[in-house]
Amino acid sequence: MNNFLFNFQSSYTGGGLKRLVAYLEWFDNNGGAYFIVNHRIKKLLPGNKHNILYYVNYSKIQKSLNIQNYLDDIVRQIGVDINLYYSYGIPVHYRVGEVNWFHLSNVLPLIKHSGYGIHLFRSIELKWLGVLIRNGYKNIEVLSAESNYSLSFFPSGLGHKLVVSPNGSDEEIKLFERHADRTINDIAIINGTVVYKDLESSYNIFLGLQEDIPKLRLVIIGNSSWIPSRIKNSQFVDILGELPHIKVIDLLSSARFYINTSRVENSWNAASEGVLLASESFISGINPHLELIAIIGYEKYTLNDDILHVEKKNLTSKGLPTWLNIIEDMIKFTKYDF
């Protein structure tokens, strides 16, 4: 058993769940480790022969007050010195292990919110979380984020090890190679409807593309309540709501276009799937997207009005990191003399 404790208690969807599953699988095949996970995903997780899992029901009030009594109890139950404590997006309010690692799962708590359309109450929540994260810096040896952009919001002069740690791209690499000969349909895909995705700009790109391809339809995946009425009421738009990941993959793989005009992202992972699977993509020129194109697109892209246009035929998956790369890099840091 590795004396590593991973805290994923706030992660039950999206990239956090993907990282948790990847870590569970790897450590279960390599001696096991301790994991704190959200009680809502108990039935979703793979069987574990060597890992030990602690399921936590953590209220929103406890989260906002940074009450972590569950962590004290679990550390006592483990009963041995923790070599690595890894916290996925959860403020570290005291030193738990010999090496304490905080991973930034969302960049919004550390940045200003003007221009992103975030509602006031949500903005206050995020800013308070940012205060809690910063208060924990003194208890941390390693700070990681999923892009160089997000990593830049951490302090650089306090002696922390700073690590870029995106999600592994194993699935994207396989799909990129597997779907090379798929039939292309006249659809443009938007995946995600939260306010900072800037759907109005995405829709305007779609209208421009439709001038050349009159049969083109816009397919939107995500919560329909966040979609502006002008788009929701368009006769050219199909709103599919939340979909299983396998269905999203199927749609992207047959799409002529993928559109992502997000104003801010923590990671380039949010866009990589669409860019690698759709025939062509139009994505905003924000820093994480530029980082992605530097990895998979070399210089074969165009940039107009801060929108990147890339074609799948010009892309490569060779530079993308796998989960094995990410986990092995993490383990190396536990051997540093802090």
C-alpha positions as CSV (number, residue, x, y, z in Angstrom):
1,M,0.0,0.0,0.0
2,N,1.3,3.5,-1.0
3,N,0.8,5.9,1.9
4,F,-0.8,8.4,-0.5
5,L,-4.1,10.1,0.3
6,F,-6.1,11.6,-2.5
7,N,-9.0,13.9,-1.7
8,F,-11.6,14.0,-4.5
9,Q,-14.6,14.5,-2.3
10,S,-16.0,17.4,-4.4
11,S,-15.6,15.6,-7.7
12,Y,-18.5,13.6,-9.2
13,T,-18.7,14.8,-12.8
14,G,-16.5,16.0,-15.7
15,G,-12.8,16.2,-15.6
16,G,-12.5,15.6,-11.9
17,L,-14.3,12.2,-12.2
18,K,-12.1,11.3,-15.2
19,R,-9.0,12.0,-13.1
20,L,-10.3,10.1,-10.1
21,V,-11.1,7.0,-12.2
22,A,-7.7,7.1,-13.9
23,Y,-5.9,7.4,-10.5
24,L,-8.0,4.6,-9.0
25,E,-7.2,2.3,-11.9
26,W,-3.5,3.0,-11.9
27,F,-3.0,2.7,-8.1
28,D,-5.2,-0.4,-7.8
29,N,-2.7,-2.1,-10.2
30,N,0.3,-0.6,-8.4
31,G,-0.1,-1.5,-4.7
32,G,-3.1,0.7,-3.8
33,A,-3.7,4.1,-2.1
34,Y,-6.3,5.9,0.0
35,F,-9.0,7.9,-1.7
36,I,-11.7,10.3,-0.3
37,V,-14.6,10.3,-2.8
38,N,-18.0,11.8,-3.1
39,H,-20.8,9.5,-1.9
40,R,-22.9,10.3,-5.1
41,I,-20.6,8.2,-7.3
42,K,-20.2,5.1,-5.3
43,K,-22.0,3.0,-7.9
44,L,-20.0,4.5,-10.8
45,L,-16.5,3.6,-9.6
46,P,-14.6,0.5,-10.8
47,G,-13.9,-2.4,-8.4
48,N,-10.9,-1.9,-6.2
49,K,-8.8,-4.7,-4.8
50,H,-6.0,-2.7,-3.2
51,N,-7.3,0.9,-2.9
52,I,-9.2,1.9,0.2
53,L,-12.0,4.3,-0.4
54,Y,-13.8,6.6,2.0
55,Y,-17.1,8.0,0.9
56,V,-18.0,11.5,2.1
57,N,-21.3,13.4,2.1
58,Y,-20.2,17.0,2.3
59,S,-22.8,19.8,2.5
60,K,-22.5,23.1,0.7
61,I,-22.4,24.9,4.1
62,Q,-19.5,22.7,5.2
63,K,-17.7,23.5,1.9
64,S,-18.2,27.2,2.2
65,L,-16.9,27.3,5.8
66,N,-14.0,24.9,4.8
67,I,-15.0,22.5,7.6
68,Q,-13.0,19.3,7.1
69,N,-13.8,17.2,10.1
70,Y,-14.1,14.2,7.8
71,L,-10.5,14.6,6.8
72,D,-9.4,14.5,10.5
73,D,-11.4,11.3,11.0
74,I,-10.0,9.6,7.9
75,V,-6.4,10.4,8.8
76,R,-6.9,8.9,12.2
77,Q,-8.4,5.8,10.7
78,I,-5.4,5.4,8.3
79,G,-3.2,5.5,11.3
80,V,0.2,5.8,9.4
81,D,2.2,8.8,8.2
82,I,0.9,10.1,4.9
83,N,3.7,10.5,2.3
84,L,1.6,12.4,-0.2
85,Y,-1.7,14.3,0.4
86,Y,-3.2,15.3,-2.9
87,S,-6.2,17.7,-2.8
88,Y,-8.2,18.1,-6.0
89,G,-9.6,21.7,-5.8
90,I,-10.2,21.6,-2.0
91,P,-8.4,24.2,0.1
92,V,-5.6,22.7,2.3
93,H,-6.1,24.2,5.7
94,Y,-3.4,22.2,7.5
95,R,-0.5,20.0,6.6
96,V,-1.7,16.4,6.2
97,G,1.2,14.6,4.6
98,E,5.0,14.8,4.2
99,V,4.3,16.3,0.8
100,N,1.0,18.3,0.4
101,W,-0.2,18.9,-3.2
102,F,-3.0,21.2,-4.2
103,H,-4.5,20.8,-7.7
104,L,-6.5,23.7,-9.1
105,S,-9.6,22.3,-10.7
106,N,-11.2,25.6,-11.6
107,V,-9.4,28.8,-12.4
108,L,-12.4,31.1,-11.7
109,P,-11.6,31.4,-7.9
110,L,-8.3,33.0,-8.7
111,I,-9.2,35.5,-11.4
112,K,-11.4,38.6,-11.8
113,H,-14.9,37.9,-13.2
114,S,-15.7,41.0,-15.2
115,G,-16.6,40.1,-18.8
116,Y,-17.5,36.5,-18.2
117,G,-21.2,37.0,-17.4
118,I,-21.0,35.2,-14.0
119,H,-23.9,36.0,-11.7
120,L,-23.2,38.0,-8.6
121,F,-23.9,35.3,-6.0
122,R,-21.8,32.8,-7.9
123,S,-19.0,35.4,-8.2
124,I,-19.1,35.8,-4.4
125,E,-18.9,32.1,-3.9
126,L,-15.9,31.8,-6.2
127,K,-14.0,34.7,-4.7
128,W,-14.5,33.2,-1.2
129,L,-13.2,29.9,-2.4
130,G,-10.2,31.9,-3.8
131,V,-9.5,33.3,-0.3
132,L,-9.6,29.8,1.2
133,I,-7.2,28.5,-1.5
134,R,-4.7,31.3,-0.9
135,N,-4.9,30.8,2.8
136,G,-3.7,27.3,2.3
137,Y,-0.6,28.1,0.4
138,K,1.5,27.9,3.6
139,N,0.5,24.3,4.0
140,I,1.5,23.2,0.5
141,E,4.7,22.0,-1.2
142,V,3.3,21.4,-4.8
143,L,0.8,23.5,-6.7
144,S,-0.6,22.2,-10.0
145,A,-3.0,23.4,-12.7
146,E,-4.2,22.1,-16.0
147,S,-2.6,24.7,-18.2
148,N,0.3,27.2,-18.1
149,Y,-2.4,29.9,-18.1
150,S,-4.0,28.7,-14.9
151,L,-0.6,27.9,-13.3
152,S,0.4,31.6,-13.8
153,F,-2.2,32.6,-11.1
154,F,-0.2,30.9,-8.3
155,P,2.5,32.8,-6.4
156,S,6.0,32.1,-7.8
157,G,8.2,33.3,-5.0
158,L,7.1,31.2,-2.0
159,G,9.1,28.1,-2.8
160,H,6.4,25.9,-4.2
161,K,7.0,23.4,-6.9
162,L,4.7,24.5,-9.8
163,V,3.4,21.7,-12.1
164,V,1.3,21.7,-15.2
165,S,-0.9,18.6,-14.9
166,P,-3.7,18.4,-17.5
167,N,-6.0,15.4,-17.7
168,G,-4.6,12.5,-19.6
169,S,-5.6,12.3,-23.3
170,D,-5.6,8.5,-23.7
171,E,-9.2,8.5,-24.9
172,E,-8.7,11.4,-27.3
173,I,-5.7,9.7,-28.8
174,K,-7.5,6.5,-29.5
175,L,-10.6,8.2,-30.9
176,F,-8.5,10.5,-33.1
177,E,-7.0,7.5,-34.8
178,R,-10.1,5.3,-34.8
179,H,-12.5,7.8,-36.4
180,A,-10.4,8.8,-39.3
181,D,-12.8,7.5,-41.9
182,R,-16.2,8.5,-40.4
183,T,-19.0,9.9,-42.6
184,I,-19.3,13.6,-42.1
185,N,-22.7,15.2,-41.5
186,D,-23.6,18.8,-42.0
187,I,-23.8,19.7,-38.4
188,A,-21.9,22.1,-36.1
189,I,-21.5,21.1,-32.5
190,I,-21.4,23.3,-29.3
191,N,-20.7,21.2,-26.2
192,G,-21.4,23.1,-23.0
193,T,-23.8,26.0,-22.3
194,V,-22.4,27.7,-19.1
195,V,-22.4,31.5,-19.4
196,Y,-18.7,32.0,-20.0
197,K,-19.0,29.7,-23.1
198,D,-20.3,32.8,-24.9
199,L,-22.9,31.0,-27.0
200,E,-23.9,34.2,-28.8
201,S,-20.4,34.4,-30.4
202,S,-20.6,30.7,-31.3
203,Y,-24.0,31.2,-32.9
204,N,-22.7,34.0,-35.0
205,I,-19.9,31.8,-36.3
206,F,-22.5,29.2,-37.1
207,L,-24.6,31.7,-39.1
208,G,-21.5,32.7,-41.1
209,L,-20.8,29.0,-41.9
210,Q,-24.4,28.4,-42.9
211,E,-24.1,31.1,-45.6
212,D,-21.8,28.7,-47.5
213,I,-23.6,25.5,-46.3
214,P,-27.3,26.2,-46.2
215,K,-28.2,22.7,-44.9
216,L,-25.9,23.2,-41.9
217,R,-27.6,22.7,-38.5
218,L,-26.4,23.7,-35.1
219,V,-26.4,21.0,-32.4
220,I,-26.1,22.2,-28.8
221,I,-25.2,19.8,-26.0
222,G,-25.8,20.9,-22.4
223,N,-28.3,22.6,-20.0
224,S,-30.9,24.2,-22.2
225,S,-31.9,26.7,-19.5
226,W,-28.6,28.6,-20.0
227,I,-29.1,29.0,-23.8
228,P,-30.1,32.6,-25.0
229,S,-33.7,32.7,-26.3
230,R,-32.5,34.0,-29.8
231,I,-30.6,30.7,-30.2
232,K,-33.1,28.5,-28.5
233,N,-35.9,29.6,-30.8
234,S,-33.9,29.3,-34.0
235,Q,-35.3,26.8,-36.6
236,F,-31.8,25.8,-37.4
237,V,-30.8,24.7,-33.9
238,D,-31.2,21.3,-32.3
239,I,-30.9,21.3,-28.5
240,L,-30.1,17.8,-27.1
241,G,-29.5,18.6,-23.4
242,E,-27.1,16.6,-21.3
243,L,-26.0,13.4,-23.1
244,P,-23.9,10.3,-22.2
245,H,-20.3,10.8,-23.1
246,I,-20.4,8.0,-25.7
247,K,-23.2,9.9,-27.5
248,V,-21.2,13.1,-27.4
249,I,-18.2,11.3,-29.0
250,D,-20.4,9.9,-31.7
251,L,-21.8,13.3,-32.6
252,L,-18.4,15.0,-32.6
253,S,-16.9,12.3,-34.7
254,S,-19.4,12.9,-37.5
255,A,-19.5,16.7,-37.2
256,R,-18.4,19.0,-40.0
257,F,-17.6,21.7,-37.4
258,Y,-16.9,22.1,-33.7
259,I,-17.4,25.6,-32.2
260,N,-16.1,26.7,-28.9
261,T,-15.9,30.5,-28.1
262,S,-15.4,30.2,-24.4
263,R,-14.0,33.4,-22.8
264,V,-12.1,31.5,-20.1
265,E,-11.0,27.9,-19.4
266,N,-8.9,26.2,-16.7
267,S,-7.6,23.7,-19.2
268,W,-7.3,22.9,-22.9
269,N,-8.8,19.5,-22.2
270,A,-12.3,21.0,-22.5
271,A,-11.7,21.7,-26.2
272,S,-9.3,18.9,-27.2
273,E,-12.0,16.3,-27.7
274,G,-14.0,18.4,-30.2
275,V,-11.0,19.7,-32.0
276,L,-9.5,16.2,-32.5
277,L,-12.8,14.6,-33.6
278,A,-14.7,17.1,-35.8
279,S,-13.6,17.7,-39.3
280,E,-13.0,21.5,-38.7
281,S,-13.0,23.6,-35.5
282,F,-13.5,27.2,-34.7
283,I,-12.3,28.0,-31.1
284,S,-11.6,31.2,-29.2
285,G,-7.9,32.4,-29.0
286,I,-7.7,32.2,-25.2
287,N,-4.4,31.0,-23.7
288,P,-5.4,27.4,-23.0
289,H,-6.7,26.9,-26.5
290,L,-3.4,28.4,-27.9
291,E,-1.5,25.9,-25.7
292,L,-3.6,23.0,-27.2
293,I,-2.9,24.1,-30.8
294,A,0.8,24.4,-30.0
295,I,0.7,20.7,-29.0
296,I,-1.4,19.3,-31.8
297,G,-1.5,21.8,-34.6
298,Y,2.0,23.2,-35.0
299,E,1.5,26.3,-37.2
300,K,-1.2,24.9,-39.5
301,Y,-4.1,27.2,-38.3
302,T,-5.5,30.6,-39.0
303,L,-6.4,33.3,-36.4
304,N,-9.0,35.9,-37.3
305,D,-10.7,38.2,-34.8
306,D,-9.3,36.1,-32.0
307,I,-10.9,32.9,-33.4
308,L,-8.7,29.9,-34.3
309,H,-9.7,27.8,-37.3
310,V,-8.1,24.4,-37.4
311,E,-8.7,21.3,-39.6
312,K,-8.4,17.8,-38.3
313,K,-6.3,16.7,-41.3
314,N,-3.6,19.1,-40.1
315,L,-3.5,17.8,-36.5
316,T,-1.5,15.2,-34.7
317,S,-2.1,13.5,-31.3
318,K,1.6,12.6,-30.7
319,G,2.3,15.4,-28.2
320,L,-0.7,14.8,-26.0
321,P,0.1,13.4,-22.5
322,T,-1.4,10.1,-21.3
323,W,-2.6,9.3,-17.8
324,L,0.6,7.3,-17.3
325,N,2.7,10.4,-18.0
326,I,0.7,12.5,-15.6
327,I,0.7,9.9,-12.7
328,E,4.4,9.1,-13.1
329,D,5.3,12.8,-13.1
330,M,3.3,13.2,-9.9
331,I,5.0,10.3,-8.2
332,K,8.4,11.8,-9.0
333,F,7.6,14.9,-7.0
334,T,7.0,12.8,-3.9
335,K,10.8,12.0,-3.9
336,Y,11.9,15.6,-3.8
337,D,13.6,16.8,-0.7
338,F,11.2,19.6,0.4
